[in-house]
């Protein structure tokens, strides 16, 4: 078996995964930029500007493949999509806890 082929396939697969997650980060940054500022205040989260910057920088770190920052970027993007965004959506749609 040719190990260079296996290494190449693995490398392209990892780069593809990074690209998909970076795309999710850029889409998240766009969605944050189009969300009302006061929703973040009501949710008790960081400001709209901070989330936009975090998601944008995380996306660029993933596109560039920076060794340690890619993992931090993936955590930030995951945190947005699975924790922050659902809470913001509940607030904006009127599904509050009270």
N, CA, C and O atoms as a GROMACS GRO file, in nm:
protein
  392
    1UNK      N    1   0.085  -0.119   0.000
    1UNK     CA    2   0.000   0.000   0.000
    1UNK      C    3   0.089   0.124   0.000
    1UNK      O    4   0.190   0.130   0.069
    2UNK      N    5   0.050   0.219  -0.076
    2UNK     CA    6   0.125   0.343  -0.088
    2UNK      C    7   0.084   0.439   0.025
    2UNK      O    8  -0.028   0.490   0.027
    3UNK      N    9   0.177   0.462   0.119
    3UNK     CA   10   0.144   0.545   0.234
    3UNK      C   11   0.130   0.692   0.197
    3UNK      O   12   0.060   0.767   0.265
    4UNK      N   13   0.195   0.734   0.091
    4UNK     CA   14   0.180   0.874   0.050
    4UNK      C   15   0.038   0.901   0.001
    4UNK      O   16  -0.016   1.010   0.023
    5UNK      N   17  -0.023   0.803  -0.064
    5UNK     CA   18  -0.162   0.817  -0.107
    5UNK      C   19  -0.255   0.823   0.014
    5UNK      O   20  -0.347   0.905   0.018
    6UNK      N   21  -0.230   0.737   0.112
    6UNK     CA   22  -0.311   0.737   0.234
    6UNK      C   23  -0.297   0.870   0.308
    6UNK      O   24  -0.395   0.926   0.357
    7UNK      N   25  -0.174   0.918   0.316
    7UNK     CA   26  -0.150   1.047   0.381
    7UNK      C   27  -0.220   1.160   0.306
    7UNK      O   28  -0.277   1.250   0.368
    8UNK      N   29  -0.215   1.156   0.176
    8UNK     CA   30  -0.279   1.259   0.094
    8UNK      C   31  -0.431   1.258   0.113
    8UNK      O   32  -0.493   1.364   0.126
    9UNK      N   33  -0.491   1.140   0.113
    9UNK     CA   34  -0.636   1.129   0.133
    9UNK      C   35  -0.675   1.181   0.270
    9UNK      O   36  -0.774   1.253   0.285
   10UNK      N   37  -0.598   1.143   0.372
   10UNK     CA   38  -0.626   1.190   0.508
   10UNK      C   39  -0.613   1.341   0.518
   10UNK      O   40  -0.696   1.407   0.580
   11UNK      N   41  -0.510   1.396   0.457
   11UNK     CA   42  -0.488   1.540   0.460
   11UNK      C   43  -0.603   1.615   0.392
   11UNK      O   44  -0.651   1.716   0.445
   12UNK      N   45  -0.646   1.568   0.277
   12UNK     CA   46  -0.756   1.633   0.205
   12UNK      C   47  -0.887   1.620   0.283
   12UNK      O   48  -0.969   1.712   0.282
   13UNK      N   49  -0.907   1.508   0.350
   13UNK     CA   50  -1.028   1.490   0.430
   13UNK      C   51  -1.032   1.589   0.546
   13UNK      O   52  -1.135   1.651   0.572
   14UNK      N   53  -0.919   1.603   0.614
   14UNK     CA   54  -0.912   1.698   0.726
   14UNK      C   55  -0.933   1.841   0.677
   14UNK      O   56  -1.005   1.918   0.740
   15UNK      N   57  -0.871   1.876   0.565
   15UNK     CA   58  -0.890   2.010   0.510
   15UNK      C   59  -1.036   2.034   0.470
   15UNK      O   60  -1.087   2.145   0.486
   16UNK      N   61  -1.101   1.932   0.419
   16UNK     CA   62  -1.243   1.944   0.384
   16UNK      C   63  -1.330   1.967   0.507
   16UNK      O   64  -1.422   2.049   0.504
   17UNK      N   65  -1.300   1.895   0.614
   17UNK     CA   66  -1.375   1.914   0.739
   17UNK      C   67  -1.352   2.055   0.792
   17UNK      O   68  -1.447   2.121   0.834
   18UNK      N   69  -1.227   2.101   0.790
   18UNK     CA   70  -1.197   2.237   0.834
   18UNK      C   71  -1.273   2.340   0.751
   18UNK      O   72  -1.324   2.438   0.804
   19UNK      N   73  -1.280   2.317   0.620
   19UNK     CA   74  -1.349   2.411   0.532
   19UNK      C   75  -1.498   2.417   0.564
   19UNK      O   76  -1.556   2.525   0.568
   20UNK      N   77  -1.560   2.302   0.588
   20UNK     CA   78  -1.704   2.300   0.620
   20UNK      C   79  -1.730   2.371   0.753
   20UNK      O   80  -1.826   2.447   0.764
   21UNK      N   81  -1.645   2.348   0.852
   21UNK     CA   82  -1.663   2.415   0.981
   21UNK      C   83  -1.636   2.564   0.967
   21UNK      O   84  -1.705   2.645   1.029
   22UNK      N   85  -1.536   2.602   0.887
   22UNK     CA   86  -1.510   2.745   0.862
   22UNK      C   87  -1.630   2.810   0.795
   22UNK      O   88  -1.665   2.923   0.828
   23UNK      N   89  -1.691   2.740   0.701
   23UNK     CA   90  -1.811   2.792   0.636
   23UNK      C   91  -1.923   2.814   0.737
   23UNK      O   92  -1.995   2.914   0.731
   24UNK      N   93  -1.937   2.720   0.831
   24UNK     CA   94  -2.036   2.737   0.938
   24UNK      C   95  -2.003   2.860   1.023
   24UNK      O   96  -2.093   2.930   1.069
   25UNK      N   97  -1.874   2.886   1.044
   25UNK     CA   98  -1.833   3.005   1.119
   25UNK      C   99  -1.866   3.134   1.046
   25UNK      O  100  -1.913   3.230   1.107
   26UNK      N  101  -1.841   3.137   0.915
   26UNK     CA  102  -1.871   3.256   0.836
   26UNK      C  103  -2.022   3.280   0.827
   26UNK      O  104  -2.068   3.394   0.833
   27UNK      N  105  -2.098   3.172   0.812
   27UNK     CA  106  -2.244   3.186   0.810
   27UNK      C  107  -2.293   3.235   0.946
   27UNK      O  108  -2.382   3.320   0.953
   28UNK      N  109  -2.236   3.181   1.053
   28UNK     CA  110  -2.272   3.226   1.187
   28UNK      C  111  -2.239   3.373   1.208
   28UNK      O  112  -2.317   3.446   1.269
   29UNK      N  113  -2.123   3.417   1.158
   29UNK     CA  114  -2.086   3.558   1.171
   29UNK      C  115  -2.186   3.647   1.096
   29UNK      O  116  -2.222   3.754   1.145
   30UNK      N  117  -2.230   3.602   0.979
   30UNK     CA  118  -2.330   3.678   0.904
   30UNK      C  119  -2.462   3.683   0.980
   30UNK      O  120  -2.527   3.788   0.987
   31UNK      N  121  -2.503   3.570   1.037
   31UNK     CA  122  -2.629   3.567   1.112
   31UNK      C  123  -2.623   3.654   1.237
   31UNK      O  124  -2.720   3.721   1.272
   32UNK      N  125  -2.508   3.654   1.304
   32UNK     CA  126  -2.492   3.740   1.421
   32UNK      C  127  -2.498   3.886   1.378
   32UNK      O  128  -2.560   3.968   1.446
   33UNK      N  129  -2.434   3.919   1.266
   33UNK     CA  130  -2.433   4.058   1.219
   33UNK      C  131  -2.573   4.107   1.183
   33UNK      O  132  -2.598   4.227   1.186
   34UNK      N  133  -2.663   4.016   1.149
   34UNK     CA  134  -2.799   4.056   1.112
   34UNK      C  135  -2.899   4.037   1.226
   34UNK      O  136  -3.019   4.055   1.206
   35UNK      N  137  -2.850   4.002   1.345
   35UNK     CA  138  -2.936   3.984   1.461
   35UNK      C  139  -2.939   4.113   1.543
   35UNK      O  140  -2.841   4.188   1.547
   36UNK      N  141  -3.051   4.137   1.608
   36UNK     CA  142  -3.064   4.258   1.692
   36UNK      C  143  -2.964   4.254   1.808
   36UNK      O  144  -2.941   4.149   1.868
   37UNK      N  145  -2.907   4.370   1.839
   37UNK     CA  146  -2.808   4.382   1.946
   37UNK      C  147  -2.866   4.348   2.083
   37UNK      O  148  -2.801   4.284   2.164
   38UNK      N  149  -2.990   4.392   2.108
   38UNK     CA  150  -3.047   4.374   2.241
   38UNK      C  151  -3.075   4.228   2.274
   38UNK      O  152  -3.089   4.194   2.392
   39UNK      N  153  -3.084   4.140   2.175
   39UNK     CA  154  -3.106   3.999   2.202
   39UNK      C  155  -2.988   3.938   2.278
   39UNK      O  156  -3.007   3.851   2.363
   40UNK      N  157  -2.868   3.983   2.248
   40UNK     CA  158  -2.750   3.932   2.317
   40UNK      C  159  -2.746   3.982   2.461
   40UNK      O  160  -2.703   3.910   2.551
   41UNK      N  161  -2.791   4.105   2.482
   41UNK     CA  162  -2.796   4.159   2.618
   41UNK      C  163  -2.898   4.085   2.702
   41UNK      O  164  -2.871   4.052   2.817
   42UNK      N  165  -3.015   4.058   2.645
   42UNK     CA  166  -3.120   3.986   2.717
   42UNK      C  167  -3.074   3.845   2.750
   42UNK      O  168  -3.104   3.793   2.857
   43UNK      N  169  -3.000   3.782   2.659
   43UNK     CA  170  -2.952   3.645   2.681
   43UNK      C  171  -2.836   3.640   2.779
   43UNK      O  172  -2.799   3.532   2.825
   44UNK      N  173  -2.778   3.754   2.812
   44UNK     CA  174  -2.665   3.756   2.903
   44UNK      C  175  -2.537   3.706   2.837
   44UNK      O  176  -2.450   3.651   2.904
   45UNK      N  177  -2.526   3.726   2.708
   45UNK     CA  178  -2.409   3.681   2.631
   45UNK      C  179  -2.319   3.799   2.598
   45UNK      O  180  -2.352   3.915   2.626
   46UNK      N  181  -2.205   3.768   2.538
   46UNK     CA  182  -2.117   3.874   2.490
   46UNK      C  183  -2.191   3.955   2.384
   46UNK      O  184  -2.293   3.912   2.331
   47UNK      N  185  -2.138   4.071   2.353
   47UNK     CA  186  -2.206   4.160   2.258
   47UNK      C  187  -2.204   4.104   2.116
   47UNK      O  188  -2.130   4.011   2.084
   48UNK      N  189  -2.286   4.162   2.035
   48UNK     CA  190  -2.298   4.124   1.894
   48UNK      C  191  -2.164   4.139   1.823
   48UNK      O  192  -2.125   4.052   1.745
   49UNK      N  193  -2.092   4.248   1.848
   49UNK     CA  194  -1.963   4.273   1.785
   49UNK      C  195  -1.861   4.166   1.823
   49UNK      O  196  -1.786   4.118   1.738
   50UNK      N  197  -1.859   4.128   1.948
   50UNK     CA  198  -1.763   4.027   1.994
   50UNK      C  199  -1.792   3.893   1.928
   50UNK      O  200  -1.699   3.825   1.883
   51UNK      N  201  -1.920   3.852   1.922
   51UNK     CA  202  -1.953   3.725   1.859
   51UNK      C  203  -1.922   3.726   1.710
   51UNK      O  204  -1.876   3.626   1.655
   52UNK      N  205  -1.946   3.839   1.644
   52UNK     CA  206  -1.914   3.848   1.502
   52UNK      C  207  -1.763   3.833   1.481
   52UNK      O  208  -1.720   3.760   1.392
   53UNK      N  209  -1.685   3.900   1.564
   53UNK     CA  210  -1.539   3.891   1.552
   53UNK      C  211  -1.490   3.750   1.584
   53UNK      O  212  -1.404   3.696   1.514
   54UNK      N  213  -1.542   3.690   1.691
   54UNK     CA  214  -1.500   3.554   1.728
   54UNK      C  215  -1.526   3.454   1.616
   54UNK      O  216  -1.440   3.372   1.584
   55UNK      N  217  -1.645   3.461   1.559
   55UNK     CA  218  -1.681   3.366   1.454
   55UNK      C  219  -1.601   3.391   1.326
   55UNK      O  220  -1.558   3.297   1.260
   56UNK      N  221  -1.581   3.518   1.291
   56UNK     CA  222  -1.503   3.549   1.171
   56UNK      C  223  -1.358   3.508   1.184
   56UNK      O  224  -1.302   3.448   1.092
   57UNK      N  225  -1.296   3.539   1.296
   57UNK     CA  226  -1.156   3.502   1.318
   57UNK      C  227  -1.142   3.350   1.325
   57UNK      O  228  -1.045   3.294   1.275
   58UNK      N  229  -1.238   3.283   1.388
   58UNK     CA  230  -1.235   3.137   1.394
   58UNK      C  231  -1.244   3.076   1.254
   58UNK      O  232  -1.174   2.979   1.224
   59UNK      N  233  -1.330   3.132   1.171
   59UNK     CA  234  -1.340   3.084   1.034
   59UNK      C  235  -1.209   3.100   0.958
   59UNK      O  236  -1.167   3.009   0.887
   60UNK      N  237  -1.145   3.216   0.973
   60UNK     CA  238  -1.017   3.237   0.905
   60UNK      C  239  -0.908   3.145   0.959
   60UNK      O  240  -0.824   3.098   0.883
   61UNK      N  241  -0.908   3.120   1.090
   61UNK     CA  242  -0.810   3.028   1.147
   61UNK      C  243  -0.826   2.888   1.090
   61UNK      O  244  -0.728   2.818   1.066
   62UNK      N  245  -0.951   2.847   1.068
   62UNK     CA  246  -0.974   2.715   1.009
   62UNK      C  247  -0.935   2.710   0.862
   62UNK      O  248  -0.881   2.610   0.816
   63UNK      N  249  -0.962   2.817   0.789
   63UNK     CA  250  -0.924   2.820   0.647
   63UNK      C  251  -0.772   2.816   0.633
   63UNK      O  252  -0.719   2.747   0.545
   64UNK      N  253  -0.702   2.889   0.719
   64UNK     CA  254  -0.556   2.891   0.713
   64UNK      C  255  -0.493   2.765   0.770
   64UNK      O  256  -0.377   2.736   0.741
   65UNK      N  257  -0.568   2.690   0.850
   65UNK     CA  258  -0.516   2.567   0.909
   65UNK      C  259  -0.411   2.590   1.016
   65UNK      O  260  -0.317   2.512   1.030
   66UNK      N  261  -0.427   2.696   1.092
   66UNK     CA  262  -0.333   2.726   1.200
   66UNK      C  263  -0.346   2.617   1.307
   66UNK      O  264  -0.456   2.590   1.355
   67UNK      N  265  -0.234   2.554   1.346
   67UNK     CA  266  -0.239   2.431   1.425
   67UNK      C  267  -0.324   2.436   1.552
   67UNK      O  268  -0.416   2.356   1.565
   68UNK      N  269  -0.298   2.525   1.644
   68UNK     CA  270  -0.371   2.525   1.770
   68UNK      C  271  -0.501   2.606   1.761
   68UNK      O  272  -0.599   2.573   1.827
   69UNK      N  273  -0.500   2.709   1.681
   69UNK     CA  274  -0.618   2.796   1.671
   69UNK      C  275  -0.736   2.728   1.602
   69UNK      O  276  -0.850   2.769   1.621
   70UNK      N  277  -0.709   2.625   1.523
   70UNK     CA  278  -0.820   2.554   1.459
   70UNK      C  279  -0.910   2.488   1.563
   70UNK      O  280  -1.032   2.490   1.550
   71UNK      N  281  -0.850   2.430   1.665
   71UNK     CA  282  -0.930   2.365   1.770
   71UNK      C  283  -1.009   2.468   1.850
   71UNK      O  284  -1.126   2.445   1.881
   72UNK      N  285  -0.946   2.579   1.882
   72UNK     CA  286  -1.018   2.686   1.954
   72UNK      C  287  -1.131   2.739   1.867
   72UNK      O  288  -1.241   2.762   1.916
   73UNK      N  289  -1.105   2.757   1.738
   73UNK     CA  290  -1.208   2.804   1.646
   73UNK      C  291  -1.325   2.708   1.636
   73UNK      O  292  -1.440   2.751   1.632
   74UNK      N  293  -1.296   2.578   1.632
   74UNK     CA  294  -1.404   2.480   1.625
   74UNK      C  295  -1.490   2.483   1.751
   74UNK      O  296  -1.612   2.469   1.743
   75UNK      N  297  -1.428   2.502   1.866
   75UNK     CA  298  -1.504   2.511   1.991
   75UNK      C  299  -1.593   2.635   1.991
   75UNK      O  300  -1.709   2.627   2.029
   76UNK      N  301  -1.539   2.748   1.947
   76UNK     CA  302  -1.617   2.872   1.944
   76UNK      C  303  -1.735   2.859   1.847
   76UNK      O  304  -1.846   2.900   1.880
   77UNK      N  305  -1.710   2.804   1.729
   77UNK     CA  306  -1.818   2.787   1.631
   77UNK      C  307  -1.923   2.690   1.683
   77UNK      O  308  -2.042   2.714   1.668
   78UNK      N  309  -1.880   2.581   1.744
   78UNK     CA  310  -1.975   2.486   1.802
   78UNK      C  311  -2.055   2.547   1.915
   78UNK      O  312  -2.175   2.522   1.927
   79UNK      N  313  -1.989   2.626   1.999
   79UNK     CA  314  -2.058   2.693   2.109
   79UNK      C  315  -2.166   2.786   2.056
   79UNK      O  316  -2.276   2.792   2.112
   80UNK      N  317  -2.135   2.857   1.949
   80UNK     CA  318  -2.236   2.946   1.892
   80UNK      C  319  -2.355   2.867   1.840
   80UNK      O  320  -2.470   2.899   1.874
   81UNK      N  321  -2.330   2.764   1.759
   81UNK     CA  322  -2.440   2.693   1.693
   81UNK      C  323  -2.524   2.609   1.788
   81UNK      O  324  -2.644   2.593   1.766
   82UNK      N  325  -2.462   2.556   1.896
   82UNK     CA  326  -2.539   2.467   1.983
   82UNK      C  327  -2.578   2.528   2.117
   82UNK      O  328  -2.652   2.465   2.193
   83UNK      N  329  -2.532   2.647   2.148
   83UNK     CA  330  -2.571   2.709   2.274
   83UNK      C  331  -2.625   2.851   2.256
   83UNK      O  332  -2.736   2.881   2.299
   84UNK      N  333  -2.548   2.937   2.192
   84UNK     CA  334  -2.586   3.078   2.182
   84UNK      C  335  -2.701   3.097   2.084
   84UNK      O  336  -2.801   3.161   2.118
   85UNK      N  337  -2.689   3.044   1.964
   85UNK     CA  338  -2.792   3.065   1.862
   85UNK      C  339  -2.929   3.015   1.905
   85UNK      O  340  -3.027   3.088   1.888
   86UNK      N  341  -2.943   2.893   1.960
   86UNK     CA  342  -3.077   2.851   2.005
   86UNK      C  343  -3.136   2.943   2.111
   86UNK      O  344  -3.256   2.970   2.110
   87UNK      N  345  -3.052   2.991   2.202
   87UNK     CA  346  -3.103   3.082   2.305
   87UNK      C  347  -3.148   3.214   2.244
   87UNK      O  348  -3.253   3.267   2.280
   88UNK      N  349  -3.070   3.268   2.152
   88UNK     CA  350  -3.108   3.393   2.084
   88UNK      C  351  -3.236   3.373   2.005
   88UNK      O  352  -3.324   3.460   2.006
   89UNK      N  353  -3.248   3.261   1.935
   89UNK     CA  354  -3.368   3.233   1.856
   89UNK      C  355  -3.491   3.223   1.946
   89UNK      O  356  -3.598   3.272   1.909
   90UNK      N  357  -3.478   3.161   2.063
   90UNK     CA  358  -3.591   3.154   2.157
   90UNK      C  359  -3.632   3.292   2.205
   90UNK      O  360  -3.751   3.321   2.217
   91UNK      N  361  -3.536   3.377   2.231
   91UNK     CA  362  -3.566   3.513   2.276
   91UNK      C  363  -3.637   3.591   2.165
   91UNK      O  364  -3.736   3.659   2.191
   92UNK      N  365  -3.585   3.582   2.043
   92UNK     CA  366  -3.643   3.658   1.933
   92UNK      C  367  -3.782   3.608   1.892
   92UNK      O  368  -3.863   3.685   1.842
   93UNK      N  369  -3.808   3.479   1.914
   93UNK     CA  370  -3.940   3.425   1.877
   93UNK      C  371  -4.040   3.435   1.991
   93UNK      O  372  -4.156   3.396   1.975
   94UNK      N  373  -3.998   3.485   2.107
   94UNK     CA  374  -4.090   3.504   2.218
   94UNK      C  375  -4.110   3.382   2.305
   94UNK      O  376  -4.206   3.376   2.381
   95UNK      N  377  -4.021   3.284   2.296
   95UNK     CA  378  -4.033   3.164   2.378
   95UNK      C  379  -3.948   3.176   2.504
   95UNK      O  380  -3.868   3.088   2.533
   96UNK      N  381  -3.966   3.282   2.577
   96UNK     CA  382  -3.889   3.304   2.699
   96UNK      C  383  -3.930   3.210   2.810
   96UNK      O  384  -4.032   3.140   2.801
   97UNK      N  385  -3.852   3.208   2.916
   97UNK     CA  386  -3.879   3.119   3.028
   97UNK      C  387  -3.988   3.169   3.121
   97UNK      O  388  -4.034   3.093   3.207
   98UNK      N  389  -4.031   3.292   3.107
   98UNK     CA  390  -4.132   3.346   3.197
   98UNK      C  391  -4.263   3.331   3.133
   98UNK      O  392  -4.365   3.370   3.191
   0.00000   0.00000   0.00000
